[in-house]
Amino acid sequence: MDPTSTFYQTLSGVSFTLLGLWFTVMQLGHGGWRTDPTRHRAGLHIALHFFLPGVLGLSHCWSARPAAA
């Protein structure tokens, strides 16, 4: 397997795992994550830091697949 593909597969897996954990932290948190607009924006900004690398990794994996015959 190509090292680049392995890297992007690992990147997307780790990113989406951390995104799920972050959403769990936001759900279980007792702070004002939903009621305070500033904290809500900060939480979504952090979520983007996990989401965007995951999407990048998935797009690389999908584009690197060999075409079906």
N, CA, C and O atoms as a printed pandas DataFrame, in Angstrom:
     atom_number atom_name residue_name chain_id  residue_number  x_coord  y_coord  z_coord
0              1         N          MET        A               1    0.839   -1.172    0.000
1              2        CA          MET        A               1    0.000    0.000    0.000
2              3         C          MET        A               1    0.891    1.244    0.000
3              4         O          MET        A               1    1.956    1.268    0.617
4              5         N          ASP        A               2    0.441    2.238   -0.684
5              6        CA          ASP        A               2    1.164    3.504   -0.810
6              7         C          ASP        A               2    1.210    4.226    0.537
7              8         O          ASP        A               2    0.180    4.323    1.204
8              9         N          PRO        A               3    2.369    4.735    0.957
9             10        CA          PRO        A               3    2.455    5.440    2.244
10            11         C          PRO        A               3    1.556    6.679    2.309
11            12         O          PRO        A               3    1.052    7.032    3.375
12            13         N          THR        A               4    1.361    7.330    1.169
13            14        CA          THR        A               4    0.484    8.502    1.152
14            15         C          THR        A               4   -0.955    8.108    1.454
15            16         O          THR        A               4   -1.641    8.786    2.219
16            17         N          SER        A               5   -1.409    7.021    0.859
17            18        CA          SER        A               5   -2.772    6.542    1.123
18            19         C          SER        A               5   -2.929    6.132    2.580
19            20         O          SER        A               5   -3.955    6.418    3.198
20            21         N          THR        A               6   -1.932    5.471    3.127
21            22        CA          THR        A               6   -1.984    5.081    4.534
22            23         C          THR        A               6   -2.074    6.301    5.434
23            24         O          THR        A               6   -2.834    6.314    6.402
24            25         N          PHE        A               7   -1.293    7.327    5.110
25            26        CA          PHE        A               7   -1.337    8.565    5.896
26            27         C          PHE        A               7   -2.728    9.184    5.870
27            28         O          PHE        A               7   -3.263    9.543    6.919
28            29         N          TYR        A               8   -3.321    9.313    4.683
29            30        CA          TYR        A               8   -4.621    9.969    4.588
30            31         C          TYR        A               8   -5.741    9.118    5.185
31            32         O          TYR        A               8   -6.711    9.664    5.711
32            33         N          GLN        A               9   -5.623    7.804    5.114
33            34        CA          GLN        A               9   -6.610    6.947    5.776
34            35         C          GLN        A               9   -6.533    7.122    7.284
35            36         O          GLN        A               9   -7.560    7.222    7.957
36            37         N          THR        A              10   -5.328    7.158    7.808
37            38        CA          THR        A              10   -5.151    7.359    9.244
38            39         C          THR        A              10   -5.612    8.744    9.656
39            40         O          THR        A              10   -6.264    8.899   10.688
40            41         N          LEU        A              11   -5.284    9.750    8.863
41            42        CA          LEU        A              11   -5.700   11.122    9.150
42            43         C          LEU        A              11   -7.218   11.238    9.221
43            44         O          LEU        A              11   -7.751   11.838   10.155
44            45         N          SER        A              12   -7.910   10.677    8.252
45            46        CA          SER        A              12   -9.364   10.796    8.259
46            47         C          SER        A              12   -9.976   10.006    9.416
47            48         O          SER        A              12  -10.931   10.470   10.039
48            49         N          GLY        A              13   -9.449    8.834    9.707
49            50        CA          GLY        A              13   -9.978    8.057   10.828
50            51         C          GLY        A              13   -9.801    8.755   12.160
51            52         O          GLY        A              13  -10.729    8.819   12.966
52            53         N          VAL        A              14   -8.603    9.281   12.390
53            54        CA          VAL        A              14   -8.329    9.977   13.648
54            55         C          VAL        A              14   -9.142   11.269   13.740
55            56         O          VAL        A              14   -9.664   11.602   14.804
56            57         N          SER        A              15   -9.247   11.987   12.635
57            58        CA          SER        A              15   -9.990   13.257   12.649
58            59         C          SER        A              15  -11.456   13.042   12.979
59            60         O          SER        A              15  -12.019   13.768   13.798
60            61         N          PHE        A              16  -12.083   12.052   12.350
61            62        CA          PHE        A              16  -13.501   11.822   12.620
62            63         C          PHE        A              16  -13.723   11.235   14.012
63            64         O          PHE        A              16  -14.763   11.477   14.625
64            65         N          THR        A              17  -12.757   10.467   14.516
65            66        CA          THR        A              17  -12.865    9.979   15.892
66            67         C          THR        A              17  -12.801   11.136   16.874
67            68         O          THR        A              17  -13.597   11.203   17.811
68            69         N          LEU        A              18  -11.854   12.050   16.666
69            70        CA          LEU        A              18  -11.754   13.215   17.544
70            71         C          LEU        A              18  -12.965   14.129   17.409
71            72         O          LEU        A              18  -13.390   14.743   18.388
72            73         N          LEU        A              19  -13.523   14.225   16.206
73            74        CA          LEU        A              19  -14.730   15.027   16.015
74            75         C          LEU        A              19  -15.892   14.441   16.823
75            76         O          LEU        A              19  -16.639   15.179   17.465
76            77         N          GLY        A              20  -16.040   13.128   16.791
77            78        CA          GLY        A              20  -17.082   12.488   17.584
78            79         C          GLY        A              20  -16.875   12.690   19.072
79            80         O          GLY        A              20  -17.828   12.937   19.811
80            81         N          LEU        A              21  -15.637   12.588   19.511
81            82        CA          LEU        A              21  -15.349   12.832   20.932
82            83         C          LEU        A              21  -15.622   14.291   21.307
83            84         O          LEU        A              21  -16.119   14.568   22.398
84            85         N          TRP        A              22  -15.299   15.220   20.409
85            86        CA          TRP        A              22  -15.553   16.629   20.694
86            87         C          TRP        A              22  -17.046   16.905   20.798
87            88         O          TRP        A              22  -17.479   17.654   21.674
88            89         N          PHE        A              23  -17.843   16.300   19.905
89            90        CA          PHE        A              23  -19.295   16.481   19.998
90            91         C          PHE        A              23  -19.833   15.887   21.294
91            92         O          PHE        A              23  -20.774   16.425   21.878
92            93         N          THR        A              24  -19.243   14.780   21.749
93            94        CA          THR        A              24  -19.648   14.201   23.027
94            95         C          THR        A              24  -19.305   15.140   24.174
95            96         O          THR        A              24  -20.109   15.321   25.088
96            97         N          VAL        A              25  -18.125   15.734   24.136
97            98        CA          VAL        A              25  -17.736   16.700   25.176
98            99         C          VAL        A              25  -18.691   17.880   25.181
99           100         O          VAL        A              25  -19.079   18.364   26.244
100          101         N          MET        A              26  -19.068   18.342   24.008
101          102        CA          MET        A              26  -19.996   19.479   23.937
102          103         C          MET        A              26  -21.378   19.109   24.461
103          104         O          MET        A              26  -22.049   19.935   25.080
104          105         N          GLN        A              27  -21.809   17.868   24.217
105          106        CA          GLN        A              27  -23.119   17.436   24.692
106          107         C          GLN        A              27  -23.136   17.254   26.205
107          108         O          GLN        A              27  -24.117   17.601   26.862
108          109         N          LEU        A              28  -22.054   16.712   26.758
109          110        CA          LEU        A              28  -22.012   16.413   28.179
110          111         C          LEU        A              28  -21.532   17.582   29.026
111          112         O          LEU        A              28  -21.673   17.575   30.249
112          113         N          GLY        A              29  -20.969   18.577   28.368
113          114        CA          GLY        A              29  -20.446   19.729   29.107
114          115         C          GLY        A              29  -21.563   20.493   29.800
115          116         O          GLY        A              29  -22.651   20.654   29.249
116          117         N          HIS        A              30  -21.288   20.957   31.004
117          118        CA          HIS        A              30  -22.300   21.678   31.775
118          119         C          HIS        A              30  -22.161   23.179   31.633
119          120         O          HIS        A              30  -22.864   23.937   32.301
120          121         N          GLY        A              31  -21.266   23.612   30.774
121          122        CA          GLY        A              31  -21.088   25.045   30.556
122          123         C          GLY        A              31  -22.149   25.591   29.605
123          124         O          GLY        A              31  -23.081   24.883   29.224
124          125         N          GLY        A              32  -22.000   26.816   29.240
125          126        CA          GLY        A              32  -22.963   27.443   28.356
126          127         C          GLY        A              32  -22.588   27.325   26.896
127          128         O          GLY        A              32  -22.612   28.320   26.170
128          129         N          TRP        A              33  -22.235   26.104   26.441
129          130        CA          TRP        A              33  -21.803   25.926   25.059
130          131         C          TRP        A              33  -22.903   26.263   24.063
131          132         O          TRP        A              33  -22.618   26.745   22.967
132          133         N          ARG        A              34  -24.146   26.017   24.429
133          134        CA          ARG        A              34  -25.235   26.273   23.491
134          135         C          ARG        A              34  -25.876   27.627   23.704
135          136         O          ARG        A              34  -26.372   28.232   22.754
136          137         N          THR        A              35  -25.875   28.106   24.915
137          138        CA          THR        A              35  -26.594   29.342   25.209
138          139         C          THR        A              35  -25.752   30.591   24.955
139          140         O          THR        A              35  -26.292   31.624   24.559
140          141         N          ASP        A              36  -24.465   30.516   25.170
141          142        CA          ASP        A              36  -23.580   31.659   24.957
142          143         C          ASP        A              36  -23.098   31.649   23.508
143          144         O          ASP        A              36  -22.395   30.721   23.108
144          145         N          PRO        A              37  -23.460   32.659   22.710
145          146        CA          PRO        A              37  -23.082   32.640   21.293
146          147         C          PRO        A              37  -21.571   32.609   21.054
147          148         O          PRO        A              37  -21.112   31.976   20.104
148          149         N          THR        A              38  -20.805   33.276   21.894
149          150        CA          THR        A              38  -19.351   33.286   21.711
150          151         C          THR        A              38  -18.768   31.897   21.948
151          152         O          THR        A              38  -17.924   31.442   21.176
152          153         N          ARG        A              39  -19.198   31.233   22.984
153          154        CA          ARG        A              39  -18.697   29.884   23.274
154          155         C          ARG        A              39  -19.195   28.877   22.237
155          156         O          ARG        A              39  -18.491   27.926   21.898
156          157         N          HIS        A              40  -20.415   29.094   21.736
157          158        CA          HIS        A              40  -20.959   28.209   20.709
158          159         C          HIS        A              40  -20.124   28.310   19.429
159          160         O          HIS        A              40  -19.792   27.294   18.817
160          161         N          ARG        A              41  -19.790   29.529   19.034
161          162        CA          ARG        A              41  -18.937   29.730   17.854
162          163         C          ARG        A              41  -17.558   29.114   18.067
163          164         O          ARG        A              41  -17.002   28.509   17.149
164          165         N          ALA        A              42  -17.011   29.259   19.248
165          166        CA          ALA        A              42  -15.697   28.677   19.538
166          167         C          ALA        A              42  -15.752   27.150   19.452
167          168         O          ALA        A              42  -14.830   26.520   18.935
168          169         N          GLY        A              43  -16.826   26.567   19.955
169          170        CA          GLY        A              43  -16.974   25.111   19.878
170          171         C          GLY        A              43  -17.087   24.620   18.445
171          172         O          GLY        A              43  -16.517   23.586   18.094
172          173         N          LEU        A              44  -17.814   25.351   17.618
173          174        CA          LEU        A              44  -17.930   24.963   16.214
174          175         C          LEU        A              44  -16.612   25.184   15.468
175          176         O          LEU        A              44  -16.279   24.433   14.551
176          177         N          HIS        A              45  -15.874   26.205   15.859
177          178        CA          HIS        A              45  -14.571   26.458   15.256
178          179         C          HIS        A              45  -13.606   25.303   15.561
179          180         O          HIS        A              45  -12.842   24.877   14.695
180          181         N          ILE        A              46  -13.652   24.817   16.771
181          182        CA          ILE        A              46  -12.813   23.674   17.143
182          183         C          ILE        A              46  -13.249   22.435   16.367
183          184         O          ILE        A              46  -12.412   21.644   15.933
184          185         N          ALA        A              47  -14.565   22.264   16.193
185          186        CA          ALA        A              47  -15.069   21.116   15.435
186          187         C          ALA        A              47  -14.575   21.155   13.991
187          188         O          ALA        A              47  -14.298   20.109   13.405
188          189         N          LEU        A              48  -14.464   22.340   13.417
189          190        CA          LEU        A              48  -13.948   22.451   12.050
190          191         C          LEU        A              48  -12.499   21.993   11.957
191          192         O          LEU        A              48  -12.080   21.478   10.920
192          193         N          HIS        A              49  -11.731   22.173   13.025
193          194        CA          HIS        A              49  -10.336   21.725   13.022
194          195         C          HIS        A              49  -10.236   20.207   12.959
195          196         O          HIS        A              49   -9.202   19.679   12.549
196          197         N          PHE        A              50  -11.278   19.499   13.352
197          198        CA          PHE        A              50  -11.303   18.042   13.224
198          199         C          PHE        A              50  -11.987   17.613   11.931
199          200         O          PHE        A              50  -11.594   16.613   11.330
200          201         N          PHE        A              51  -13.008   18.357   11.495
201          202        CA          PHE        A              51  -13.800   17.977   10.327
202          203         C          PHE        A              51  -13.037   18.160    9.012
203          204         O          PHE        A              51  -13.040   17.269    8.162
204          205         N          LEU        A              52  -12.393   19.299    8.848
205          206        CA          LEU        A              52  -11.740   19.593    7.569
206          207         C          LEU        A              52  -10.602   18.630    7.220
207          208         O          LEU        A              52  -10.534   18.186    6.074
208          209         N          PRO        A              53   -9.700   18.283    8.156
209          210        CA          PRO        A              53   -8.685   17.280    7.788
210          211         C          PRO        A              53   -9.302   15.916    7.478
211          212         O          PRO        A              53   -8.786   15.181    6.635
212          213         N          GLY        A              54  -10.396   15.576    8.149
213          214        CA          GLY        A              54  -11.063   14.309    7.856
214          215         C          GLY        A              54  -11.626   14.278    6.449
215          216         O          GLY        A              54  -11.503   13.273    5.748
216          217         N          VAL        A              55  -12.241   15.371    6.037
217          218        CA          VAL        A              55  -12.775   15.453    4.680
218          219         C          VAL        A              55  -11.640   15.449    3.650
219          220         O          VAL        A              55  -11.758   14.832    2.592
220          221         N          LEU        A              56  -10.555   16.135    3.964
221          222        CA          LEU        A              56   -9.392   16.124    3.076
222          223         C          LEU        A              56   -8.879   14.698    2.881
223          224         O          LEU        A              56   -8.596   14.281    1.758
224          225         N          GLY        A              57   -8.761   13.962    3.974
225          226        CA          GLY        A              57   -8.291   12.578    3.883
226          227         C          GLY        A              57   -9.238   11.691    3.095
227          228         O          GLY        A              57   -8.798   10.858    2.302
228          229         N          LEU        A              58  -10.542   11.865    3.312
229          230        CA          LEU        A              58  -11.514   11.067    2.565
230          231         C          LEU        A              58  -11.480   11.392    1.082
231          232         O          LEU        A              58  -11.556   10.497    0.240
232          233         N          SER        A              59  -11.365   12.675    0.766
233          234        CA          SER        A              59  -11.333   13.039   -0.658
234          235         C          SER        A              59  -10.089   12.465   -1.338
235          236         O          SER        A              59  -10.145   12.070   -2.503
236          237         N          HIS        A              60   -8.975   12.420   -0.621
237          238        CA          HIS        A              60   -7.775   11.813   -1.206
238          239         C          HIS        A              60   -7.975   10.317   -1.409
239          240         O          HIS        A              60   -7.592    9.774   -2.445
240          241         N          CYS        A              61   -8.568    9.654   -0.434
241          242        CA          CYS        A              61   -8.785    8.208   -0.558
242          243         C          CYS        A              61   -9.743    7.888   -1.701
243          244         O          CYS        A              61   -9.539    6.914   -2.426
244          245         N          TRP        A              62  -10.779    8.694   -1.868
245          246        CA          TRP        A              62  -11.730    8.454   -2.955
246          247         C          TRP        A              62  -11.112    8.739   -4.318
247          248         O          TRP        A              62  -11.410    8.041   -5.287
248          249         N          SER        A              63  -10.261    9.748   -4.406
249          250        CA          SER        A              63   -9.667   10.078   -5.699
250          251         C          SER        A              63   -8.517    9.136   -6.042
251          252         O          SER        A              63   -8.165    9.007   -7.215
252          253         N          ALA        A              64   -7.932    8.484   -5.065
253          254        CA          ALA        A              64   -6.794    7.599   -5.305
254          255         C          ALA        A              64   -7.217    6.175   -5.639
255          256         O          ALA        A              64   -6.374    5.355   -6.000
256          257         N          ARG        A              65   -8.507    5.864   -5.525
257          258        CA          ARG        A              65   -8.950    4.505   -5.855
258          259         C          ARG        A              65   -8.819    4.259   -7.355
259          260         O          ARG        A              65   -9.082    5.154   -8.159
260          261         N          PRO        A              66   -8.416    3.062   -7.727
261          262        CA          PRO        A              66   -8.334    2.759   -9.170
262          263         C          PRO        A              66   -9.744    2.692   -9.776
263          264         O          PRO        A              66  -10.706    2.298   -9.117
264          265         N          ALA        A              67   -9.831    3.075  -11.005
265          266        CA          ALA        A              67  -11.128    3.071  -11.695
266          267         C          ALA        A              67  -11.602    1.628  -11.902
267          268         O          ALA        A              67  -10.807    0.735  -12.193
268          269         N          ALA        A              68  -12.901    1.425  -11.747
269          270        CA          ALA        A              68  -13.473    0.081  -11.932
270          271         C          ALA        A              68  -13.514   -0.243  -13.415
271          272         O          ALA        A              68  -13.817    0.609  -14.250
272          273         N          ALA        A              69  -13.203   -1.487  -13.719
273          274        CA          ALA        A              69  -13.183   -1.899  -15.130
274          275         C          ALA        A              69  -14.525   -2.368  -15.593
275          276         O          ALA        A              69  -14.679   -2.749  -16.753
